[in-house]
Amino acid sequence: MDISVVVPLYNEAESLPELERWIARVMEDNGFSYEIIFVNDGSTDDSWAVIKQLRENNPAVKGVSFRRNYGKSPALNTGFRRAKGDVVITMDADLQDSPDEIPELYRMITAEGYDLVSGYKQKRYDPLSKTIPTKLFNATARRVSGIKNLHDFNCGLKAYRHKVIDHIEVYGDMHRYIPYLAKLAGFKRIGEKVVKHQARKYGKTKFGLDRFVNGYLDLATLWFTGKFGAKPMHFFGLLGSLMFILGFIAVVIVGAVKLWNMHHGHNYILVTDSPYFYLSLVLMILGSQLFLAGFVGELVVRNSPERNDYEIDEELNIES
């Protein structure tokens, strides 16, 4: 099969028939073999009934329905696990992503050798309250992830080589960082394509400003696990050691100042009367705890059954 189109959705019953007809027309015009996987994320409207009706008229339509709302990331991950196409396309169900982009996205994956191509909605039809935070969010994501050529990490319209979705797991709210997940999994050919952004035709957006706060927290999590997930001692141990050493030096200085004042007959205070003594003890205690946290983290990683699972791209078996 050439293409799998994965469409996560929540309360988008009005837009689904038009989206299905649009995708089918593009596929037929270009001679693609395809499937459309609608993942109903616990909709409370008639979305699932519409999907079942679409299935009756088009055998390429497939569907999964969650019992309750889990979020976009679980919906995407569920669709990925069921996709069979050589190239997997994701798009939102609100008609803001144009299926007319599919042929070029497919070509970039198959002909130009990209592992992942992300859409870039250069001209957006969103209010400033959404576009300005989006720009700040994307600038931070580029900086932290090191993927400098992407301008829109959270664009729902993306194309993937099938191998990519087999080696990433999208969970929580990590759909915003799928290019970063792909990079951490070893897929470095990540491209971008300017795509059309269409104004929402039905319903209203399902996302609030809280996604930007959660987005930064998720980005910090990805950065930490990607850099130190397999070697927590390199983070906690180093930070803990520095804090302990600074605290120890501070204690020595406090004691040395008292001894110097005693020796020269100057007024002095007891070490335990100095606030710097207690600050030094706090540094030493926190340093010890961080070091122990790193040590425990190393024990957990060492006993993980996945500690020696490496992403092998190709292998040549040479028989003697």
C-alpha positions as CSV (number, residue, x, y, z in Angstrom):
1,M,0.0,0.0,0.0
2,D,1.3,3.5,-0.9
3,I,-0.2,5.8,1.7
4,S,-1.9,5.6,5.1
5,V,-3.7,8.8,6.2
6,V,-4.1,9.0,9.9
7,V,-6.7,11.5,11.1
8,P,-7.2,12.0,14.9
9,L,-10.5,13.7,15.7
10,Y,-12.7,15.0,18.5
11,N,-16.2,16.2,17.7
12,E,-15.7,16.9,14.0
13,A,-18.8,15.2,12.6
14,E,-19.6,18.0,10.2
15,S,-16.2,18.1,8.5
16,L,-15.6,14.3,8.1
17,P,-17.6,13.7,4.9
18,E,-16.0,16.6,3.0
19,L,-12.5,15.5,4.3
20,E,-13.1,11.9,3.2
21,R,-14.2,12.9,-0.3
22,W,-11.3,15.3,-0.7
23,I,-8.7,12.7,0.3
24,A,-10.3,10.0,-1.9
25,R,-10.3,12.4,-4.9
26,V,-6.6,13.2,-4.4
27,M,-5.7,9.6,-4.1
28,E,-7.7,8.5,-7.2
29,D,-6.3,11.4,-9.3
30,N,-2.8,10.3,-8.5
31,G,-3.3,6.6,-8.7
32,F,-2.3,5.9,-5.0
33,S,-3.4,2.8,-3.1
34,Y,-4.4,4.1,0.3
35,E,-6.3,3.8,3.5
36,I,-7.8,6.5,5.8
37,I,-7.6,5.7,9.5
38,F,-10.0,7.9,11.5
39,V,-9.2,7.8,15.2
40,N,-12.2,9.0,17.2
41,D,-10.9,10.4,20.4
42,G,-14.0,9.9,22.5
43,S,-16.2,12.4,20.6
44,T,-19.5,13.3,22.1
45,D,-21.2,14.2,18.8
46,D,-22.0,11.9,15.9
47,S,-18.5,11.5,14.6
48,W,-18.3,7.8,15.1
49,A,-21.7,7.2,13.3
50,V,-20.4,9.4,10.4
51,I,-17.2,7.3,10.2
52,K,-19.2,4.1,10.1
53,Q,-21.3,5.5,7.3
54,L,-18.2,6.6,5.3
55,R,-16.9,3.0,5.7
56,E,-20.0,1.6,4.0
57,N,-19.4,3.8,1.0
58,N,-15.6,3.5,0.9
59,P,-13.7,0.3,1.9
60,A,-10.5,2.3,2.3
61,V,-12.0,4.0,5.3
62,K,-11.0,2.4,8.7
63,G,-11.8,3.6,12.2
64,V,-10.9,3.3,15.8
65,S,-13.1,4.8,18.6
66,F,-11.9,5.5,22.1
67,R,-14.4,5.0,24.9
68,R,-13.3,8.4,26.3
69,N,-11.2,11.4,25.4
70,Y,-7.5,10.6,25.8
71,G,-5.8,13.4,23.6
72,K,-4.2,13.8,20.3
73,S,-1.0,11.9,21.1
74,P,-2.7,8.6,22.1
75,A,-4.9,8.9,19.0
76,L,-1.9,9.3,16.7
77,N,0.0,6.5,18.3
78,T,-3.0,4.2,17.9
79,G,-3.3,5.1,14.2
80,F,0.4,4.6,13.7
81,R,0.2,1.1,15.1
82,R,-2.5,0.2,12.5
83,A,-1.1,2.0,9.5
84,K,0.1,-0.3,6.6
85,G,1.2,2.3,4.0
86,D,4.8,2.8,2.9
87,V,4.3,6.5,3.6
88,V,2.1,7.7,6.5
89,I,0.4,11.1,6.4
90,T,-1.2,12.7,9.4
91,M,-3.6,15.6,9.2
92,D,-6.2,17.2,11.4
93,A,-9.9,16.6,10.8
94,D,-11.0,20.2,10.8
95,L,-10.3,20.9,7.1
96,Q,-7.5,23.3,8.0
97,D,-5.0,20.9,6.4
98,S,-5.3,20.5,2.6
99,P,-5.2,16.9,1.2
100,D,-3.9,18.5,-2.0
101,E,-0.5,18.6,-0.3
102,I,-0.3,14.8,-0.1
103,P,1.3,14.0,-3.5
104,E,4.2,16.4,-2.9
105,L,4.7,15.1,0.6
106,Y,4.7,11.5,-0.7
107,R,7.3,12.5,-3.4
108,M,9.6,14.1,-0.8
109,I,9.6,10.9,1.2
110,T,10.0,8.5,-1.7
111,A,12.1,10.5,-4.2
112,E,14.1,12.9,-2.0
113,G,14.8,10.4,0.7
114,Y,13.4,12.3,3.7
115,D,12.4,10.3,6.8
116,L,9.9,12.9,7.9
117,V,8.5,16.0,6.3
118,S,6.6,18.5,8.4
119,G,4.2,21.1,7.1
120,Y,4.8,24.8,7.6
121,K,1.8,27.0,7.7
122,Q,3.6,30.1,6.7
123,K,0.4,32.1,6.3
124,R,-2.0,31.4,9.1
125,Y,-5.7,32.3,9.6
126,D,-5.4,32.3,13.4
127,P,-5.8,35.3,15.9
128,L,-2.7,37.0,17.3
129,S,-3.4,35.4,20.7
130,K,-2.5,32.1,19.0
131,T,0.1,33.0,16.4
132,I,2.5,35.0,18.7
133,P,2.7,32.2,21.4
134,T,3.2,29.7,18.5
135,K,6.2,31.6,17.2
136,L,7.8,31.7,20.6
137,F,7.1,28.0,21.1
138,N,8.6,27.0,17.8
139,A,11.7,29.2,18.4
140,T,12.3,27.5,21.7
141,A,11.7,24.0,20.2
142,R,14.2,24.7,17.4
143,R,16.8,25.8,19.9
144,V,16.4,22.9,22.3
145,S,15.9,20.1,19.7
146,G,18.7,21.4,17.3
147,I,16.3,20.9,14.3
148,K,17.0,24.4,12.9
149,N,15.1,24.0,9.6
150,L,11.6,23.5,11.1
151,H,9.4,26.5,11.6
152,D,6.2,24.7,12.7
153,F,6.7,21.7,15.0
154,N,3.1,21.4,15.8
155,C,1.6,21.4,12.3
156,G,-0.8,18.4,12.0
157,L,0.1,17.8,8.4
158,K,3.2,15.6,8.3
159,A,4.5,12.7,6.2
160,Y,6.6,9.8,7.6
161,R,8.5,6.9,6.2
162,H,6.9,3.8,7.7
163,K,10.1,2.9,9.4
164,V,9.9,6.1,11.5
165,I,6.5,5.4,13.1
166,D,7.7,1.9,13.9
167,H,10.5,3.3,16.1
168,I,8.8,6.2,17.9
169,E,6.1,6.2,20.6
170,V,3.8,9.2,20.8
171,Y,2.4,9.6,24.3
172,G,1.1,12.3,26.7
173,D,1.2,15.5,24.6
174,M,4.3,14.6,22.7
175,H,2.6,15.0,19.3
176,R,4.0,18.5,19.3
177,Y,7.5,17.1,19.2
178,I,7.3,14.2,16.8
179,P,10.2,15.6,14.7
180,Y,12.3,15.7,17.9
181,L,11.2,12.1,18.8
182,A,12.3,11.0,15.3
183,K,15.6,12.7,15.7
184,L,16.2,11.0,19.1
185,A,15.4,7.7,17.4
186,G,18.1,8.3,14.9
187,F,16.1,9.6,11.9
188,K,18.0,12.8,10.9
189,R,16.6,13.5,7.4
190,I,13.9,15.8,8.5
191,G,12.5,18.3,6.0
192,E,9.8,20.9,5.8
193,K,7.2,21.9,3.2
194,V,5.2,25.1,3.1
195,V,1.6,24.1,3.1
196,K,-1.7,26.0,2.8
197,H,-3.6,26.8,6.0
198,Q,-7.3,27.1,5.6
199,A,-9.7,28.8,7.9
200,R,-11.8,26.5,10.1
201,K,-15.0,25.8,8.3
202,Y,-17.0,24.0,11.0
203,G,-17.0,24.0,14.8
204,K,-14.4,25.6,17.0
205,T,-10.8,24.8,18.1
206,K,-10.3,22.2,20.8
207,F,-7.0,23.7,22.1
208,G,-6.5,26.4,24.8
209,L,-3.5,28.4,25.9
210,D,-2.7,25.8,28.5
211,R,-1.1,23.8,25.7
212,F,1.8,26.3,25.5
213,V,2.6,25.8,29.2
214,N,2.3,22.0,28.9
215,G,4.4,22.2,25.7
216,Y,7.4,23.7,27.4
217,L,7.2,21.1,30.2
218,D,7.1,18.3,27.7
219,L,10.0,19.8,25.8
220,A,12.1,19.9,29.0
221,T,11.2,16.3,29.6
222,L,12.2,15.2,26.1
223,W,15.5,17.1,26.3
224,F,16.3,15.5,29.7
225,T,15.4,12.0,28.7
226,G,17.1,12.3,25.3
227,K,20.3,13.6,26.9
228,F,20.4,11.8,30.2
229,G,17.8,9.1,30.1
230,A,20.4,6.3,29.7
231,K,23.0,8.0,32.0
232,P,21.2,9.8,34.9
233,M,24.4,9.9,36.9
234,H,26.0,12.3,34.4
235,F,23.3,14.8,35.4
236,F,22.4,14.2,39.0
237,G,25.9,13.0,40.0
238,L,27.7,16.0,38.5
239,L,25.2,18.5,39.9
240,G,25.2,16.9,43.3
241,S,29.0,16.7,43.4
242,L,29.3,20.4,42.5
243,M,26.8,21.4,45.2
244,F,28.5,19.2,47.8
245,I,31.9,20.6,47.0
246,L,30.7,24.2,47.1
247,G,29.0,23.5,50.5
248,F,32.1,21.9,51.9
249,I,34.3,24.8,50.8
250,A,31.9,27.2,52.3
251,V,32.0,25.3,55.7
252,V,35.8,25.4,55.6
253,I,35.8,29.1,54.9
254,V,33.4,29.8,57.8
255,G,35.6,27.8,60.1
256,A,38.8,29.4,58.8
257,V,37.4,32.9,59.3
258,K,36.6,32.1,63.0
259,L,40.1,30.6,63.6
260,W,41.8,33.6,61.9
261,N,39.8,36.0,64.1
262,M,40.6,34.0,67.2
263,H,44.3,33.9,66.4
264,H,44.5,37.7,65.8
265,G,42.4,38.6,68.9
266,H,39.4,39.9,66.9
267,N,35.8,39.5,67.8
268,Y,34.3,36.3,66.4
269,I,31.0,34.4,66.5
270,L,30.4,30.7,66.9
271,V,30.3,28.7,63.7
272,T,26.8,27.7,64.6
273,D,25.7,31.3,64.9
274,S,26.6,32.0,61.3
275,P,23.9,31.8,58.7
276,Y,26.5,30.8,56.1
277,F,27.2,27.6,58.1
278,Y,23.6,26.5,57.7
279,L,23.5,27.5,54.0
280,S,26.6,25.4,53.5
281,L,25.0,22.4,55.2
282,V,21.9,22.7,53.0
283,L,24.2,22.7,49.9
284,M,26.0,19.6,51.2
285,I,22.7,17.8,52.0
286,L,21.1,18.7,48.7
287,G,24.3,17.6,46.9
288,S,24.3,14.3,48.6
289,Q,20.6,13.7,47.8
290,L,21.2,14.6,44.1
291,F,24.2,12.2,43.9
292,L,22.1,9.4,45.5
293,A,19.3,10.2,43.0
294,G,21.7,9.7,40.2
295,F,23.0,6.5,41.7
296,V,19.5,5.1,42.1
297,G,18.7,6.2,38.5
298,E,21.8,4.2,37.3
299,L,20.6,1.1,39.2
300,V,17.2,1.4,37.5
301,V,18.7,1.9,34.0
302,R,21.1,-1.0,34.6
303,N,18.3,-3.4,35.4
304,S,16.0,-2.2,32.6
305,P,15.4,-5.0,30.0
306,E,15.7,-2.3,27.3
307,R,19.2,-1.1,28.3
308,N,20.8,-2.8,25.3
309,D,18.1,-2.1,22.7
310,Y,19.7,-0.1,20.0
311,E,18.1,1.2,16.8
312,I,19.8,-0.8,14.0
313,D,19.2,0.6,10.6
314,E,20.8,-2.1,8.4
315,E,22.9,-5.2,9.0
316,L,25.1,-7.4,6.8
317,N,25.5,-10.9,8.0
318,I,28.9,-12.2,6.8
319,E,29.3,-16.0,6.9
320,S,32.8,-17.4,7.2
